Amino acid sequence: MNYHNYLNQVGHGGALHIDLGGSDTTKFGVYSVGTTKLYPFGSRYDIDERSFLYCYAGAACNPGYGAAYYNQYVSVATATAQSIGDMTIDITVTTTAFTKDELQGGYYSQPDGTCKQFRRILGNSACASGGITRLFLDGPFTRTLVANSFAELMRNPCSDVRGGPTLNNEYVTYFGVPATTIASTYYGWVQTWGPTWATPQTPVADTANWRTVVFQSNGSIRGFDDATGETGHMVAGHVIDRTGNGSDNPPFIYLTCSR
């Protein structure tokens, strides 16, 4: 595989097929779901003002509630020595096995001393726990890496997402709202930008000039003015429908998570 094609695949809008009047749920545009992976994780699709990311649901994701990244990072202490200009690196994995390209779209961090580097992972070779995986990166190293350098890996954030209200976790980051119900182990699209609707935990935009809304631990939203640091300030976006003092609205919001 030409790994650099990955960057082209995830960035273009293209055209999703819609089976008008049909019943094939894999052909409903951004409202499609299915058990077969059709696009690279994190593929972005833009329609009018809205943006969507292609994801795998490690647990159910529900419209009207936030979807959260669920992957954790992998700490590795035995990376090979690399020269300036190299675009691959071999990593000895101590407790984790990887299938081929499981890390595609993830990230490689080199936080050691003066060798600090950060790259996107375009692909990887398969390896067993305790084995060696080769990472293919999106750009060359600009500093020399010594053998056994400390490294950290992150899987593609979109390769395991989970949604509220079932997910009630104070240690995850919500990044958007599913376009439709995505059952556990299914693939689907999560909206990250533009107009949508979300479930309010308490009335929002019911105080003059307070329009910003944030995600709560169960994926619902509440007004920024009603949230404390302990309950979360993960900005979801802002309310777009006109409200009034003490009013309770749907609310229609404009997501501003990523684009």
N, C-alpha and C positions, 0 to 999 in steps of 0.2 A: 504493500500500500504506500502511496505517496502521502506521507503524513501531513504535508503542507496543504493538501487539498482540504484537510479538516477545517482550517481557518476560513476557507471559502464557503464550505457547506454550512457552517453555523451562522454566518453573517448575512445571508441573502434572504429576501422576502419570498421570492418564488410565487407559486400559486398552489394552495391546498384545494383538493378536489371536494366538491359538495355534491352529494347524490340527491338531487332535488326530488322530493316525494318518496325517497327510498327509505329503507330500514337498516342499511348497513352503517352501524355506528362508527366504523373506521373511516367513513367518508363524509363526515359532517364538518369539515374545515377545522377551526380551532376548538370545536365542540366534540371532536373525535376522541374516542378512547379505544384501546385494544390491548391484546396481550403480546403483540409482535412489535418490536422496536423498529420504527420506520425512519428515524432521523437521529443524528448524533445528539447526545444530551446537551441541553443548553442552546439548541438551535433557536434562533430568534425569528419570530414572524410578526410583521407589522401590518395592521389594518387601520386605515384612517388615523385617528389619534391613539390607537391602542397598540400595545406591544405584548407579546406572549413568549414564554420559554417552554421548550419541550422537556418533559420530566418523567421520571419513574416514581410511582407512589409506593414507598415501602410500607405505608399504611394508608387508609382511606383519606382522601382529600375532598372537601365539600364546598360547593359554591356558597358565597356569603361569609365564609370564614377564611382566615389566612392559611397559606401553605408555608411550611418552614423547612429550611435546610436541616438535614438530620445526620449527615456524615461527620465523623471526627477525624482529626489529623492523625498521621502515622509518624512516629518518631524513629529516625534511623541514624545510627552513629558510624556506619562504615561505608561511606561513599568512596569511590576510587579517585585517584589523582587525575586532574584534567588540565589541559592547556588552554590558553586564550584562543578562541576561535572554535573550540569543540562544541558540538550541538547534541551530544549524547553523554550519558553518564551511567555507570553501573552501580547499583545499590544492593547491598546485602540486606535482605529482609529477615528480621529475627523472629517475629511471631505472627506474620501475616503472609498468606499466599495470594498471588494475583493471577488472574486469567489474562490472556492477551488483550491489550488495549483497555483493560478495566479502569486504568487511570486517565484515559483520554479526556481532555478537557479539564483535568485537575491542575494542581499547581505544585511546583517544586520550590522550596525555600532553602537557601544556604545562609544561615545566620552567623556563621563562624567569623569572629575577628574582623580582619580587613578583607575577607573573601566574600562579603555579603552579596548575594545575588538572588533574583526571583524570576522564575520563568514559568510559562504555561507548558503543560505536558501534552504533546500531540499524540503520543502512543507509548506503549511499553510491551516488553516481551513477557511471556508467562513465566511464573516461577513458583516453587513450593515454599512453604514456610522454612526459613533458614537458607533459602537459595538466593540467587542473584537475578534481579530484573534490570534490563537496560531501558532507560528513559530516553525518549526522543523529544527534544525541546523546541520551542518556537523561535529561539534565537541563540546565537553563540555566547559562550562565556566571555566575559570581559576582564576577568581576573583569574589567575592561576589557582587551582584547588589542590590542596595537599591530600595525600591518602588518609583515609579514615576521618575525613571531615564530617562534622555533624550536619545532618540534613533533616528536613521535615517535608512530608508529602501530604497533599490533600486531594482526595478523590473529587471528581466533578461534583459540585454542590447539587446539581440537578439529577444526579444518579440515585438519590434517595431523599424524597421529600414526603412530609407527613402533615396532615391538616387538622385544624380544629373542627368542632369542639372536642373531639375524642382526644386529640393531643392537647394536653394541658401541661405545658412544660415551661418553666421559667428560665431555662438555659438553652433555648434555641432562638434563631432569628427568622421571623416571618418576612417573606420577600415578595408576596403577591397573593392573588385570589384565584382559585381554579376557575376555568371557563365553564366547567360542568363537573358533575360528580366523577371522580376518578377512584375506582375501587382499588383496594390493596393489590399489589403486583401488576397493576395496569399502567399503561403509558398514556399521557395526555398533556394538555397545555395549561399553563398557569399565567394569568395576566399580571404584568408588572407595571404597566403604565396606561394612563388614560381612564375615561369614565367607566365606572362599574358600580355595583351595590355591595355593601358589607353590613354584617349584623352588628348593631350597636349594643354594647354592654350596658350603657346608660345613655340617656339622651345627649346628642352632640349638637354643636353649633346653636345651643339654646341660650348662650350668653353673648352679648354684643362684642363683635370683632374677633371672637374665638372661632376659627374655622378649621384649624389643623386637627387631624385625627391620628391616633396611634394604635398599633396592635397591642393587645393584651395577651397573657400567657395561653389563653384558650383559642386564640385566633380571631376573637371578636375585636371591635374597635371601641374607643372612647375618646372624648375630647382631650386634647393636650392639656387643657386647663384643669381637667378633672384627674389627670394621672400624676402620680408621684414617681420619683426615681425608682422606688421599690416595685411599682406595678408596671413600669416600662415606658420608655419613650422611643419605641421603634416607630418612626414616622411612616404612616401608610399613605397619607396625602391630605387633601382638603375637601371639604364639603362644597358641592357645586350648586345645590338647589337653595333658593332663598328661604330663610328661616325667620323665626321671631323669638322674642324673649320668652323663655320657658317652654318653647314649642318642642315637639317630638317629631322628627322627620324620618324618611325611609332608612338611612340617608343615601342619596346618590353622592359618590365621592369620585375625585380625580386622583387615581393612584400615581404616586411619584417615587416608586421604589427603584426602578432601573430602566434604562432604555439604551 
